[in-house]
Amino acid sequence: MKMKLTERAVNTTIKALIFSLCRVDREQLERVPRQGPLVIYMNHINFLDAPIFYTHLRPRPLTGFVKSETWDSPYLGPLFTLWGAIPIRRGEADMNAIRQGVAALQNGQMLAIAPEGTRSGHGRMQKAHAGVVMMALLSGAPLLPIAHFGAESFQQNFSRLRRTDFNIVVGEPFVLDNGGERATHAIREKMTDEIMYQLASMLPPSYRGEYADLTNATQNYLRFLSHGK
């Protein structure tokens, strides 16, 4: 997918700035497919997440949900508009944003979602919302977990003029399969736990937070594409 000249210039500038501040594990991102539809979901630590993943995954056809308050900023609003981000109102079922997300997936794009909904700051996983499951069920698109860690040390490293290691782990793609069972609220919650435990299993134990006990992890609704199941 070709990028417009303005976006290419902006992304190049941001990547250069990121390179001066962070060591990004770019090799793992080569495992991400070149085309969608695909729901990419990840943990959410701080402000570094979005610019690093967006600029390093392009020119893949990528969009994602960003809190609607971002457009109140005279700087961030135009940037996320340039990136084609989808504004979403937090704390409610924003059906307009959901429809835009499904449409993007149906058009072959990749949709990035942070199921926790808000930054942790400390890097430990928080309880996730079920919106990611709704997007996958409505679109039929596969999901791909991407875990990252290290960004929580950015402020401390920056104050000491040190670069921050932004570690990335890309998992295996899968689809949600409810086996014909009605996807009730309770079922969606179970699916959400299953996909978040997949993410947690890719992180060092100290980052797993709400999903620390992997003995609770199940795969009843997950069908891994690489396993042919």
DOZA-833884 format. One line per 2 residues: number of its first residue (from 1); their letters; for each residue x, y, z negated of N, C-alpha, C. Coordinates in Angstrom, 3 decimals, m for minus. Atoms other than C-alpha are relative to their C-alpha. Last residue first. Example, Ala and Ser with C-alpha at 12.3 -4.5 7.8 and 13.67 -1.06 7.14 Angstrom:
! DOZA-833884
2> SA> m0.820:m1.190:0.060:13.670:m1.060:m7.140:m0.770:1.090:m0.730  0.890:m1.190:0.000:12.300:m4.500:m7.800:0.900:1.200:0.000
***
This chain:
! DOZA-833884
229> KG> 1.117:0.480:0.823:m7.248:m26.480:m13.861:m1.251:0.825:0.279  0.975:0.657:m0.860:m4.636:m26.050:m11.141:m1.207:m0.522:m0.747
227> HS> 0.164:1.398:0.442:m1.991:m25.350:m13.742:m0.985:m0.757:0.871  m1.241:0.722:m0.308:m0.781:m22.140:m12.051:m0.093:m1.470:m0.374
225> LF> m0.098:0.217:m1.443:m4.348:m20.806:m11.988:1.232:m0.813:0.361  m1.247:m0.549:m0.521:m4.859:m21.216:m15.709:0.173:m0.381:1.472
223> RL> m0.437:0.950:m1.017:m8.486:m21.776:m16.672:1.216:0.599:0.701  m1.079:m0.424:m0.888:m9.353:m20.085:m19.945:0.339:m1.104:0.994
221> YN> 0.585:m0.747:m1.111:m12.697:m20.488:m21.722:1.041:0.449:1.022  1.244:0.609:m0.464:m11.783:m23.220:m24.219:m0.576:0.673:1.239
219> QT> 0.029:m0.271:m1.436:m8.192:m22.068:m24.565:m1.276:m0.568:0.633  0.663:1.040:m0.798:m7.858:m21.802:m28.337:0.042:0.407:1.465
217> AN> 0.132:m0.199:m1.444:m5.580:m19.844:m30.682:m0.667:m1.199:0.662  1.399:m0.320:m0.308:m6.271:m20.106:m34.412:m0.250:0.134:1.501
215> TL> 0.752:1.257:0.165:m2.950:m21.922:m34.997:m1.495:0.230:0.273  0.244:0.640:m1.293:m1.371:m18.807:m33.467:m0.697:m1.350:m0.125
213> DA> 0.136:1.431:0.251:m1.749:m16.959:m36.762:m0.379:m0.726:1.290  m1.249:0.605:0.462:m0.369:m13.501:m35.982:m0.086:m1.515:m0.132
211> YE> m0.014:1.311:m0.651:m3.317:m12.317:m33.887:1.263:m0.781:m0.380  1.296:0.662:0.198:m4.246:m9.271:m35.972:m0.015:m1.421:0.551
209> GR> 1.038:m0.698:0.748:m0.549:m8.256:m36.043:m1.245:m0.825:m0.248  1.282:0.643:m0.305:1.420:m10.119:m33.371:m1.172:0.551:m0.802
207> YS> 0.854:m0.895:m0.780:4.436:m7.798:m33.338:m1.432:m0.518:0.149  0.232:m1.233:0.757:6.499:m9.425:m36.105:m0.928:0.976:0.716
205> PP> 0.991:0.102:1.084:6.080:m12.847:m34.455:m0.323:1.312:m0.708  m0.643:0.462:1.231:7.969:m11.872:m31.258:m1.011:0.023:m1.144
203> LM> m0.715:m0.996:0.794:5.475:m11.392:m28.407:0.773:m0.645:m1.146  m1.109:m0.479:m0.817:4.324:m13.811:m25.692:0.868:1.002:m0.748
201> SA> m0.982:1.086:m0.096:2.084:m15.771:m28.074:1.233:0.408:0.797  m0.774:0.081:1.242:0.301:m12.521:m28.924:1.101:m1.051:0.084
199> LQ> m0.912:m1.138:0.043:m0.801:m12.031:m25.323:0.915:m0.076:m1.217  m0.954:0.221:m1.082:m2.322:m15.492:m25.106:1.055:1.094:0.000
197> YM> m0.981:0.947:0.528:m3.860:m14.881:m28.534:1.014:m0.370:1.080  m0.945:m0.756:0.824:m5.473:m11.802:m27.007:1.024:m0.911:m0.658
195> IE> m0.956:m0.691:m0.867:m7.023:m13.843:m24.192:1.020:0.794:m0.817  m0.846:0.931:m0.739:m8.549:m16.331:m26.617:1.015:0.745:0.874
193> DT> m1.022:0.559:0.889:m9.795:m13.677:m29.022:0.946:m0.920:0.768  m0.939:m1.082:0.301:m11.566:m11.863:m26.194:1.113:m0.501:m0.909
191> MK> m0.870:m0.164:m1.159:m13.152:m15.096:m25.001:1.065:1.064:m0.256  m0.905:1.155:m0.001:m14.499:m15.729:m28.492:0.979:0.079:1.164
189> ER> m0.954:m0.216:1.091:m15.931:m12.210:m28.618:1.008:m1.150:m0.072  m0.970:m1.004:m0.463:m17.503:m12.701:m25.200:1.042:0.298:m1.064
187> IA> m0.894:0.664:m0.942:m19.126:m15.913:m26.442:1.055:0.976:0.494  m0.868:0.905:0.770:m20.598:m14.142:m29.487:1.013:m0.699:0.913
185> HT> m0.974:m0.819:0.734:m21.950:m11.309:m27.329:0.989:m0.892:m0.755  0.579:m0.812:1.069:m23.594:m13.858:m25.052:1.096:0.839:m0.658
183> AR> m1.056:m0.780:0.646:m21.975:m15.109:m21.857:m0.609:0.967:m1.015  0.324:m1.427:m0.024:m24.586:m17.740:m21.010:1.035:0.777:m0.808
181> EG> 0.575:m0.473:1.259:m22.868:m21.114:m20.584:m0.286:1.503:0.106  1.447:m0.134:m0.177:m22.313:m22.196:m16.983:m0.715:0.481:m1.242
179> GN> 0.622:1.293:m0.264:m18.853:m23.491:m17.838:m1.510:0.049:0.152  0.929:0.304:1.102:m17.800:m20.204:m19.416:m0.795:m1.268:0.250
177> DL> 0.964:1.002:m0.453:m14.731:m19.980:m17.202:m0.900:m0.367:m1.174  0.921:0.368:1.069:m12.460:m16.958:m17.515:m1.057:m0.934:0.564
175> VF> 1.354:m0.532:m0.136:m9.666:m16.881:m14.969:m0.809:m0.444:m1.204  1.085:0.933:0.270:m5.943:m17.290:m15.503:m1.326:0.678:0.293
173> PE> 1.363:m0.440:m0.327:m2.634:m15.697:m14.576:m1.033:m1.084:m0.293  0.575:0.777:m1.094:0.540:m16.704:m16.458:m1.430:0.467:0.278
171> GV> 0.521:1.344:0.232:2.502:m14.275:m18.602:m0.511:m0.676:1.255  1.163:0.223:m0.851:4.730:m11.267:m17.948:m0.441:m1.453:m0.130
169> VI> 0.191:1.427:m0.275:7.089:m10.321:m20.791:m1.290:m0.146:0.808  1.239:0.409:m0.665:8.445:m6.768:m21.013:m0.005:m1.509:0.199
167> NF> m0.006:1.408:m0.375:11.035:m5.169:m23.300:m1.362:m0.417:0.539  1.411:0.260:m0.270:11.376:m1.391:m23.374:m0.080:m1.402:0.583
165> DT> 0.227:1.224:m0.776:14.792:m0.911:m24.982:m1.503:m0.237:0.115  0.892:1.001:0.601:15.043:2.700:m26.130:m0.145:m1.198:0.930
163> RR> 1.033:0.497:m0.910:17.975:4.934:m25.185:m0.776:m1.114:m0.704  m0.178:1.377:m0.473:19.824:6.613:m28.042:m1.131:m0.357:0.967
161> LR> m0.526:m0.044:m1.371:20.165:10.348:m28.682:0.344:m1.400:0.516  m1.413:0.379:0.108:19.647:9.844:m32.428:0.693:m0.063:1.350
159> SF> m0.620:m0.929:0.949:16.347:11.737:m32.450:1.481:m0.280:m0.183  m0.136:m1.298:m0.649:15.376:9.829:m29.308:0.704:1.003:m0.912
157> NQ> m1.128:0.056:m0.928:16.074:6.487:m30.985:0.256:1.350:0.659  m1.227:0.144:0.778:13.808:7.284:m33.923:1.220:m0.008:0.913
155> QF> m0.236:m1.257:0.709:11.051:8.580:m31.671:1.305:m0.040:m0.780  m0.402:m1.102:m0.877:11.337:5.609:m29.288:0.342:1.272:m0.776
153> SE> m1.241:m0.595:0.522:11.375:2.804:m31.855:0.413:1.254:0.759  0.297:m0.582:1.318:7.720:1.817:m31.236:1.224:0.690:m0.611
151> AG> 0.351:m1.415:m0.154:8.639:1.374:m27.568:m0.279:0.672:m1.343  m1.186:m0.849:0.073:10.432:m1.886:m28.399:m0.315:1.479:0.037
149> FH> m0.379:m0.405:1.354:7.718:m4.302:m27.333:1.288:0.806:0.055  m1.203:m0.831:0.063:5.824:m5.364:m24.240:0.266:0.391:m1.452
147> AI> m0.347:m0.434:1.351:3.279:m8.020:m23.331:1.254:0.872:0.054  m1.349:m0.580:0.014:1.731:m8.414:m19.892:0.245:0.547:m1.403
145> PL> m0.492:m0.682:1.204:m1.267:m10.740:m19.639:1.420:0.522:0.193  m1.431:0.203:0.172:m2.684:m11.436:m16.148:0.452:0.738:m1.252
143> LP> m0.674:m0.867:0.965:m6.418:m11.877:m15.631:1.476:m0.356:m0.070  m0.870:0.628:0.991:m8.205:m13.319:m12.609:0.628:1.036:m0.915
141> AG> m1.436:m0.132:m0.231:m11.038:m11.400:m10.929:0.803:m0.756:m1.063  m0.533:1.308:m0.363:m14.631:m12.669:m11.103:1.498:0.016:0.224
139> SL> m0.721:m0.038:m1.271:m15.764:m9.032:m11.031:0.435:m1.372:0.490  0.782:m0.695:m1.017:m18.469:m9.019:m13.700:0.658:m0.063:1.379
137> LA> 1.207:0.767:m0.314:m16.766:m11.691:m15.817:m0.807:0.645:1.123  m0.377:1.243:m0.668:m13.324:m10.072:m15.686:m1.231:m0.801:0.414
135> MM> m0.534:m0.327:m1.319:m14.621:m6.593:m16.461:0.329:m1.267:0.783  1.108:m0.428:m0.846:m16.794:m7.889:m19.319:0.490:0.295:1.418
133> VV> 0.740:1.212:m0.376:m13.834:m9.750:m20.795:m1.155:0.354:0.930  m0.834:0.694:m0.989:m11.709:m6.590:m20.759:m0.691:m1.270:0.489
131> GA> 0.169:m0.587:m1.324:m14.520:m4.723:m22.490:0.794:m0.702:1.082  0.355:1.014:m0.991:m14.477:m7.134:m25.445:m0.176:0.544:1.415
129> HA> 1.389:m0.124:m0.413:m12.603:m4.856:m27.831:m0.258:m0.948:1.168  0.361:m0.425:m1.352:m9.304:m5.917:m29.388:m1.505:0.130:0.169
127> KQ> 1.182:0.724:m0.466:m8.211:m6.045:m33.029:m0.457:0.566:1.337  1.230:m0.327:0.703:m4.755:m4.509:m33.372:m1.156:m0.821:0.572
125> MR> 1.270:0.085:m0.722:m1.373:m5.845:m32.330:m1.191:0.291:m0.904  0.703:1.217:0.392:1.681:m4.612:m34.209:m1.404:0.000:0.610
123> GH> m0.284:1.141:m0.870:3.753:m2.060:m32.286:m0.712:m1.281:m0.359  m0.969:0.877:0.652:3.960:0.619:m34.989:0.309:m1.252:0.820
121> GS> m1.116:m0.771:0.538:2.298:3.382:m32.959:1.091:m0.888:m0.572  m0.296:0.452:1.362:m0.847:1.273:m32.571:1.079:0.867:m0.645
119> RT> m1.410:0.292:0.266:m2.228:3.151:m29.609:0.196:m0.469:m1.435  m0.741:m1.141:0.533:m5.955:2.920:m28.989:1.423:m0.432:m0.316
117> GE> 0.705:m1.270:m0.120:m8.368:0.735:m27.053:0.742:1.221:m0.490  0.046:m0.545:1.354:m7.038:m2.599:m28.280:m0.654:1.378:m0.020
115> PA> 1.203:0.400:0.740:m8.047:m4.064:m24.905:m0.084:0.553:m1.425  m0.565:0.237:1.328:m5.389:m2.038:m23.013:m1.167:m0.340:m0.922
113> IA> 0.825:m0.216:1.189:m6.615:m2.384:m19.424:0.825:m0.272:m1.257  m0.750:0.132:1.254:m4.899:m2.140:m16.041:m0.882:0.386:m1.182
111> LM> 0.569:m0.858:1.036:m7.031:m2.775:m12.947:0.733:m0.260:m1.307  m0.322:0.511:1.324:m5.364:m4.140:m9.828:m0.511:1.005:m1.020
109> QG> m0.979:m0.686:0.833:m7.044:m3.284:m6.551:0.317:m0.807:m1.263  m1.317:0.612:m0.047:m8.683:m5.557:m4.020:1.068:0.693:m0.816
107> NQ> m0.741:m0.552:m1.131:m11.758:m3.456:m3.270:1.440:m0.506:0.054  0.639:0.534:m1.207:m13.859:m5.673:m5.556:0.679:0.513:1.263
105> LA> m0.374:1.407:m0.120:m11.407:m4.868:m8.326:m0.588:m0.610:1.267  m1.427:0.040:m0.327:m11.814:m1.129:m7.784:0.466:m1.436:0.200
103> AV> m0.137:m0.376:m1.410:m15.599:m1.498:m7.678:1.461:m0.045:0.435  0.433:1.152:m0.796:m15.556:m3.389:m10.984:0.167:0.297:1.484
101> GQ> m0.991:1.054:0.157:m13.531:m0.601:m12.594:m0.321:m1.227:0.836  m1.167:m0.396:m0.788:m15.777:2.113:m11.196:1.092:m1.066:m0.066
99> RI> 0.349:0.154:m1.421:m18.854:0.299:m12.516:1.183:0.369:0.894  0.029:1.434:m0.290:m17.216:m0.045:m15.941:m0.320:m0.250:1.465
97> AN> m1.389:0.448:m0.099:m16.363:3.657:m15.987:0.067:m1.481:0.353  m0.543:m0.605:m1.212:m19.989:4.554:m15.226:1.443:m0.441:0.213
95> MD> 0.389:0.785:m1.161:m21.195:2.039:m17.811:0.524:0.589:1.305  m0.022:m0.983:m1.082:m19.264:3.643:m20.670:m0.270:m0.726:1.317
93> AE> m0.002:0.770:m1.240:m20.263:1.264:m23.469:m0.138:0.985:1.160  1.329:0.274:m0.541:m19.300:3.432:m26.417:0.142:m0.841:1.261
91> GR> 0.978:0.150:1.066:m16.388:4.155:m28.756:m1.407:m0.235:0.488  m0.255:1.022:1.017:m14.112:5.530:m26.056:m1.125:m0.039:m1.024
89> RI> 0.358:m0.539:1.308:m15.340:7.418:m23.042:0.151:m1.110:m1.034  0.954:0.807:0.748:m13.484:6.208:m19.970:m0.241:0.633:m1.365
87> PI> 0.275:m0.496:1.361:m11.701:8.160:m17.270:m1.052:m0.851:m0.685  1.442:m0.051:0.261:m10.564:5.995:m14.322:m0.231:0.505:m1.426
85> AG> 0.463:0.641:1.231:m7.010:6.623:m13.125:m1.503:0.211:m0.182  1.262:0.685:m0.236:m6.343:7.505:m9.494:m0.533:m0.726:m1.208
83> WL> m0.190:1.450:0.106:m2.666:8.267:m10.090:m1.302:m0.783:0.203  m0.895:0.401:m1.078:m3.094:11.830:m8.830:0.170:m1.507:0.024
81> TF> 0.825:m0.098:m1.205:m6.052:12.200:m11.195:0.815:m0.420:1.216  0.792:1.224:m0.052:m3.816:10.886:m13.967:m1.018:0.030:1.138
79> LP> m0.871:1.149:m0.224:m1.269:13.612:m13.237:m0.816:m1.282:0.131  m0.371:0.097:m1.416:m3.894:16.343:m12.819:0.884:m1.200:0.310
77> GL> 1.186:0.182:m0.828:m5.314:15.581:m16.287:0.334:m0.125:1.482  0.285:1.431:m0.144:m1.925:15.160:m17.944:m1.204:m0.260:0.890
75> YP> m1.126:0.707:m0.613:m0.772:18.738:m17.337:m0.331:m1.473:0.263  m0.270:m0.584:m1.324:m3.806:20.959:m17.963:1.154:m0.686:0.731
73> SD> m1.359:m0.529:m0.095:m4.843:18.590:m20.794:0.251:0.554:1.403  0.025:m1.309:0.654:m8.610:18.191:m21.254:1.371:0.670:0.084
71> WT> 0.243:m1.029:m1.011:m8.413:15.395:m18.657:m0.197:1.378:m0.611  m1.258:m0.299:m0.685:m6.794:13.146:m21.272:m0.179:1.130:1.001
69> ES> m0.572:m1.221:0.576:m9.982:13.398:m23.341:1.302:0.400:0.684  0.502:m1.176:m0.707:m11.536:10.831:m20.968:0.584:1.306:m0.527
67> KV> 0.997:m0.706:0.810:m9.396:8.017:m22.319:m0.358:1.336:0.653  m0.694:m0.983:0.839:m7.571:6.260:m19.486:m1.055:0.788:m0.756
65> FG> 0.825:m0.846:0.853:m8.751:3.113:m17.700:0.878:0.905:m0.864  0.179:0.423:1.389:m6.590:1.752:m14.935:m0.888:0.962:m0.749
63> TL> 0.710:m1.035:0.722:m5.614:1.857:m11.282:m0.173:m0.486:m1.436  0.252:0.041:1.440:m3.093:m0.083:m9.247:m0.834:1.188:m0.457
61> PR> 1.236:m0.790:0.090:m2.686:m0.970:m5.579:m0.554:m0.029:m1.419  1.168:0.871:0.133:0.937:m2.159:m5.838:m1.252:0.862:m0.151
59> PR> 1.199:m0.399:m0.726:3.271:0.629:m4.700:m1.151:m1.009:m0.038  0.284:m0.502:m1.338:3.656:0.915:m7.669:1.116:m0.441:0.947
57> LH> 0.796:0.981:m0.739:4.314:m1.379:m10.626:m0.390:0.490:1.392  m0.811:1.177:m0.319:7.232:0.623:m12.065:m0.787:m1.078:0.754
55> TY> m1.060:m0.330:m0.953:5.489:4.002:m11.905:0.822:m1.217:0.402  0.519:m0.487:m1.274:2.273:2.707:m13.459:1.131:0.226:1.006
53> FI> 0.615:1.064:m0.789:3.880:0.520:m16.100:m0.497:0.516:1.348  m0.967:1.037:m0.356:6.276:3.150:m17.362:m0.642:m1.053:0.880
51> PA> m0.927:m0.434:m1.053:3.847:6.057:m17.173:1.004:m1.062:0.407  0.618:m0.320:m1.294:1.059:4.174:m18.995:1.009:0.448:1.052
49> DL> 0.592:1.138:m0.712:3.002:2.504:m21.815:m0.436:0.367:1.419  m0.888:0.504:m1.046:5.250:5.403:m22.884:m0.663:m1.049:0.890
47> FN> 0.174:m0.738:m1.251:2.492:7.237:m24.772:0.875:m0.506:1.136  m0.045:m1.464:0.035:2.405:4.631:m27.550:m0.087:0.596:1.398
45> IH> m0.840:m0.485:1.100:1.969:0.975:m28.505:0.003:1.522:m0.093  m0.069:m1.460:m0.138:m0.843:m0.579:m26.457:0.749:0.569:m1.197
43> NM> 0.075:m0.664:1.298:m0.854:m4.319:m25.796:0.331:1.482:0.182  m1.244:m0.125:0.765:m1.490:m5.441:m22.256:m0.263:0.603:m1.372
41> YI> 0.273:m0.495:1.346:m4.137:m6.434:m19.741:1.257:m0.084:m0.848  m1.226:0.028:0.794:m3.784:m6.674:m15.968:m0.345:0.537:m1.389
39> VL> 0.111:m0.771:1.235:m7.075:m7.508:m14.288:1.288:m0.192:m0.786  m0.663:0.531:1.182:m6.312:m8.655:m10.747:m0.239:0.940:m1.175
37> PG> 0.452:m0.553:1.281:m7.887:m8.202:m7.340:0.659:m0.693:m1.184  1.076:0.422:0.876:m5.268:m7.696:m6.266:m1.001:m0.840:0.762
35> QR> 1.344:m0.423:m0.346:m2.027:m7.437:m4.339:m0.994:m0.488:m1.055  m0.068:m1.242:m0.767:1.727:m7.568:m4.886:m1.388:0.551:0.314
33> PV> 0.355:0.076:m1.428:1.519:m10.186:m7.624:0.035:1.374:0.665  1.358:m0.507:m0.225:3.322:m9.476:m10.939:m0.300:m0.061:1.492
31> RE> 0.932:1.128:0.074:6.377:m11.716:m11.380:m1.444:0.438:0.221  m0.007:0.634:m1.316:8.658:m8.915:m10.195:m0.957:m1.194:0.038
29> LQ> 1.100:m0.537:m0.799:7.578:m7.100:m13.353:m0.020:m0.556:1.415  1.240:0.712:0.297:9.822:m9.368:m15.405:m1.150:0.464:0.893
27> ER> m0.014:1.318:m0.646:12.907:m7.978:m13.684:m1.305:m0.755:m0.218  0.714:m0.014:m1.275:12.043:m4.399:m14.667:m0.087:m1.375:0.656
25> DV> m0.215:1.370:m0.492:12.991:m4.772:m18.339:m0.778:m0.186:1.305  1.226:0.734:m0.298:13.079:m1.002:m18.892:0.337:m1.363:0.601
23> RC> m0.461:1.117:m0.826:16.090:0.591:m20.598:m1.208:m0.907:0.209  0.316:1.395:0.304:14.700:3.880:m21.844:0.751:m0.958:0.918
21> LS> 0.460:0.189:1.371:15.373:7.629:m22.113:m0.134:m1.470:m0.402  m0.908:m0.702:0.912:17.440:8.508:m19.031:m0.347:m0.259:m1.462
19> FI> m1.302:0.665:m0.031:15.637:5.827:m16.995:0.978:0.658:m0.966  0.108:1.220:0.799:12.272:7.264:m18.075:1.349:m0.707:m0.077
17> LA> 0.061:m0.432:1.401:13.276:10.678:m16.719:m0.057:m1.215:m0.919  m1.337:m0.494:0.331:14.341:9.134:m13.402:0.064:0.449:m1.460
15> KI> m0.865:1.166:0.178:11.108:7.127:m13.296:1.419:0.420:m0.362  0.330:0.606:1.292:9.109:10.323:m13.873:0.893:m1.211:m0.261
13> TT> m0.461:m0.899:1.069:10.852:12.129:m11.013:m0.232:m0.619:m1.372  m1.460:0.042:m0.005:10.411:9.204:m8.623:0.574:0.855:m1.121
11> NV> m0.425:1.266:0.592:6.754:8.900:m9.581:1.506:m0.109:m0.084  0.296:m0.037:1.439:6.121:12.590:m8.913:0.496:m1.271:m0.673
9> AR> m0.923:m0.950:0.609:7.866:12.482:m5.529:m0.188:0.054:m1.517  m1.329:0.599:m0.029:6.021:9.317:m4.487:1.018:0.906:m0.683
7> ET> m0.071:1.015:1.041:2.723:10.804:m5.627:1.384:m0.627:m0.049  0.023:m0.663:1.311:3.266:13.932:m3.568:0.127:m1.020:m1.119
5> LK> m1.292:m0.629:0.266:4.341:11.958:m0.488:0.046:0.638:m1.379  m0.076:m1.345:m0.538:1.267:9.742:m0.591:1.312:0.633:m0.442
3> MK> 0.252:m1.065:0.939:1.922:6.112:m1.419:0.081:1.340:0.723  m0.839:m1.167:m0.120:1.544:3.321:1.087:m0.391:1.053:m1.025
1> M> 0.852:m1.197:0.000:0.000:0.000:0.000:0.886:1.244:0.000
***
